[in-house]
Structures are given as structure tokens and as C-alpha cells.
Amino acid sequence: MTYSIVAREPATGQLGVAVQSHWFSVGPIVPWAEAGVGAVATQALVDPAYGPRGLELMRAGTSAPDALAKLVAEDESADVRQVAMADAAGNVAAHTGDNCIAAAGHRIGGSFSAQANMTLRDTVWDAMASAFEESDGELTDRLLAALDAAEVEGGDIRGRQSAAILVAAGKNTGKPWEDRLVDLRVEDHADPLPELRRLVALHRAYVHMDRFDQAQEAGDDVAAWVEVTQAERFAPDNQEIAFWKAQALTLAGREDEAREILARLYRRNPDWAELLRRLPAAGLFDVDPDLLERLAAPPG
């Protein structure tokens, strides 16, 4: 019912899974990954337990091939399962049960495995593998390229519905909220892969916005400006980013540019002006009251 790819990026050690299916909400079921441990995709007549159990074994030092072999041997329904695993050392293994619905198969490459079942053509997993091998950029981008290649080959025979991508850091810091680098899901959508790409871009924008907040907290206006402008590059129409860019412009003495941005925001939602008035009390906008009122004034 699904096509997916699991991979480890040798340069960074990052571990990732990406998946698309004509099934509602595959994100909580198919992809599993843990920083410094491994990644798992479990699909076909899916048993989600392969995810946490596979990670548990790899966390204890079992290689991906040995972990998968153990779990398959214990599974009385292994013939209808499709599972792939990659560990932190770059070992990869995959299993496609003999009774998975055709077309079904997998291809293992250097530090990755592409697998699919219930696809229109039996070329899907090879196309995914080739796209992953030939693509450049971050692991996230290469995983998305593999999904796109599957769609070009016909993808899931039933069509499209949901997609997800999960990328974990190469090293485990003990802070899962930091080690989970990308964790995005499209639960139900007519065209989930473009929607997933949109979310990836927005995620990247908000990574910069998090750094913007940290820079402002540290009183580093230069770094804050760099981060908010980088965020805008990924999400140029985002109102939240535009608002904080106007705040940063004001603090940099560029009132006219800030007012131009704010005027556009107020036309879409006048409550942004009230939020601006509330910032000084929170210590986020130390400006002259007259300047504050000029900025908060409704557009002419």
C-alpha cells in the first residue's frame, strides 16, 4: 500500500525515512527514526511494532540486518510485511514478503533502501533508488527526490493520499526535540507530495525563526536580521515572518520599510497592530511611544 525510502547520510550521519501512500495518515505508522540509532520503514500489511522494536534492537548494538532478520523470524505473518532498516553505521536491510501485493520489491544501495508494494509498475523502487543516488543537497531533499521519482513511475496503483518525512540527527544528544530535525506529515491530501514539499520549506523558514528568537534574546540584532531574512526566503508570503521582519527593521532604524510591511499586514488582519502595541510590555520592542503609534496606525 506504500512506497518509502530509508537512508543514512554518510557525511552527517543523519537518518531518515520518507513515505507516500494511498492510505490515511501514514506518518504515525510507517516511518521511525532515532538520532544515532537507526531508521525503519514498516509497510504493506503493516505491523507498526517493527518500528519501535527495530530501534530498540539497534539501540542495543544489533546491526540493521540482524535486527530485521530477528523480527522477521519471529513474525508469523512475515510473508505480507515489507520492512526496511538502516542503522547508525550505515548497514541496511530490507524484507519484502512473498505475499505482498504486486508490484512489490525493494532495492538496497549504499546506506539506503527503497521499497514499494501495490504499485502500478515494478520499476518504482529502482527509480527511487536512482533518484536518491543521483540527487544532491541535504538528506531531506534527496528523500523527497526519491518520492517524486516513484510518482513519475506511476506510484501507488490506487493513487495518492498521505505522505510523511522524518529525519533524525547523526548523534543523540539526549534532547529528542533537537535531535528530530524534520518531522512532517500530510495526513489527507489530493496531492500530498507537493504539500509535503511546501511544509518542508515552511519548516526551514521556522528553523531560521527559532534562531531569530535566540538572537533577539541574546541582544544580537545583526544575527536576528540575518535569520529573519533567511526565513523570508523560504516563506515569502508568511505573515508571521513579515511581522517580525518589520520589528527588526524598526530596531535597525528603518522605519519607512517597517511601516510599509506593517501596512500590508494590517490590510489582511488589523489585529497585528494590537499585537505590536503589546510587545514593549514583554520587553520585545523598546521604542519611543510616538514611534510605536506611528507603526500601529492603520494604513491610509
N, C-alpha and C positions, 0 to 999 in steps of 0.2 A: 504493500500500500504506500510505498515511500521510496524516495531516493535520498541518500545522505553521503557525507564525507567526514571522516575523522582524520586529524593530522597533528603532527608536531612540527613546529618551525625550528630547524636546527640552529639558526642564528640567534634566536631569542629564547628558545626553549618553550615558547608558548604552545598551548594545547587547545585544539578547537574542534567543534562539530557544527555542521550546518545541514539543514534538512528542509525538504518541502514534501507535502503530501496532499492528496485529496481526502483529508480527514480533519475533523475539527480539533484544533488546539494540540498540535504535535509537540509543542515546546516543552510541556511538563513531562513528556513520556519518553521521547526518543533521545535527545542529547543530554549527556552527562560529562562533566569535566571538573577536575580539581587541580589547582596550581601545584606544580612539582610532583604530580602523581600520574595522571593519565586522562584519557578521554574515551568515551564509549558512545556508540550509537546502537540502539536496540529497536528492531522494527519487524516487519512482516506480521505474523500473528504474534503481536508484541508481548513480551514479558518484561515489564519495566524493571524487575529485580536485577536483571543483568547490569543495569547502570550502577546502583549503589554497591552491589556485591563485587562487580568488577573493580570498582575504585578501591574497595576495601582490600581486595587481594593485592592490587598493585601498590597500595599504600604500605602494605606489609612486606614489599620487596619482590613479589611474584611478577614475572615478566608478563606483558600483554598476551603473547601466545600461550603461555602456561595457564594464565588466569582464564582465558577464553576456553581452552581445552577442558579445564576442570569443570567450568559451569555447563558447557555443552554435554559433557559426560554425565552430569547429574540431572539433566533435563530430559524427561520422558517425551517431551514434545519438540525436541531439537530439530526435527525434520521440517517444522513450519516456522522456525525462527531465522532471522537474519541479524547478525551482530558483528560489529567491528570494534576493535580496541587499539589504542596507541598508548604506550607508556612514556615516562619522562626520559627514558634512554633512547627513544626513537624506535623501539621494537613495535611491530604492527602485526595484527592478526585479524582474520575475518572468517565468518562462517555463513554460508547460505544453505539452508536446509533443502533437501531434495524435493520436498513438497511445498516450497514457497511458490506462490502463483507466478506464472511466467508473464513477461520475461523477467528473469531473476538471475542475478550474478554479482560478482564483485571483482575488483582489480586492486591488487596491492602494489604500491610503488614505494619510493624512498620516503619513509616516515609518514605515509598516509595510506588510507584505503577508501576507495569509492565503491558504493554498493547501492543496489536498487532492486526492487521487486514490483510486480504488477505494472510494468512499464510497457509503453506501446511497442518499443523496439529493443532488441538485445544489444544495441550499440550505446546505450545510455551510460553505463559505468565506465566504458573505455573513453567516451567523450569527456566525461567528468574528470577522469584521471589526466587526460591530455591537457585539458584547460588548466587544471591545477599546476601541472608541471611547467606549462609554458607561460603562466601569468607572473607578474611582478607585484611588488608592493607588500603591504602588511598581510599577515595571515588572514585577517578578516576579508580583505579584498580577494585573495586567492580562493577562499572558501566560497565566496559569492560567485566568482567566475565559474567555479565547478557547477553550482546550481544552475546558472544561466545556460551552461553547455548542455545540461540534462534536458532543459526545456526545448532547446533547439532540436534535440533528437526525438522530441515527442513527449518526454516526461511521463508522468503517471497516466496510465491509459484512461483513467476516469476524469482527468482534468486537474484543477488546482483548487486549494482551499486555505491551507495554513503553512507557515514556514517559521523557522527559528534559527538563531545563530548564538553560539556560546563559545567564548574564548577565555581561557584562564592563563595567568602568568606562568612563566617558566619556573619561578621559585615561590615556595609557600612562605608567606610572611607571618602566618597566623592571623591575618586580618582578611577574612573572606570577602568583605565589602571592597577591599582594594585589589585582591588577587583575581576577582571576577572582572576581567577587563571589558568584556562585552557580553550582555545577556539580554537579547531582544527577541520578541515573539510577535508574530502576526497570527492571531487566533482564527479569524474567519474573514476572508477577503476574496474578491473576484480575481484579483491578480496579485498574489502575495509576494512574489519576488521583487517587483518594483517598490512595493510598500516596505518590504524589509530593507531595501537599499535606502529609502527615504529615512527610515528610522536610524540606520547606521550613520547617515550624515548628521542627523539631529543629535544623536549620541555624541558624535565627535565635537559638535558645537558646544554641547553642555560639559564635556570634559574641559574645554577651554574656559567655560563659565565657572566651573569649580575652581580653576586656577585663578581666575579673575577675583573671585571672592577671597581666596587665600592671599592674593597680592594686596587687595584693599585692606584686609585685616592686618597685614604687616606694614601698612602705610607706604607701599611701593607703587606709586601712581604710574610710573613708567611701565612696569611689568603688567599692571592692571590694564593699561591701554593696549598693550600688545595682545593680551589674552582676549579681550572683548572684540578686537578687530579680527582676530583669527576665528573666533566663534561666529562672527557675522559672515565670514567667508563660506562656512558650511551651511548656514541657515540665514540667508539674506533677508527673508521676509518675516522673521520671528519677532513678535512684538516685545517679548521679554528682553531679548538681547538688545534690541533697539533702545529700550528704556534705559538700560544700564550703560549703554554707549553714550547716551545723552548726559547721563550723570557724570561719566568720566570726562566727556568733553567740557562740561561746565567746570569741573575741578581743574582742568588744564587751561582755563581762561578762554575757552572758545564758545562763548555764549550764543552767538548767532547760529552756529551749526547745531548746537544743542536744541535751541528753540525750533529750528526747522524740523528736526526729528520728532520732537515732542508734539508739535502741531499736527503732524501726520498721525501720531498715536491717538491724540485726543479726538480726532475725527472718527476714528474707529471705536474708541472706548474712552469717554471723558473721565472715567474713574482713575485713569493713570495720573491725572493731575492731583487728585486727592492723595494717592499713594506718595507722590513726590513731596507733598506738604508734610507727610508723616516721617520722612526719612531723617530730618535733623534730630528728632527726639530719640531716635535709635542710634545716633552717633554716626550715621552713614552719609551725611550731606551737610557739612559745616560751611554754610554760605550765608551771606548777608540776607536778612529778611526781604529787602526790596528785590534782590535778585531772585529769590525764591518765588515771589509773587509774579514777577515778570515771566518766569519759566512756567508757572502753573496757570497763567492766564489762558482763557480759551482762544483758539485760533480766530483771526479776524476774517 
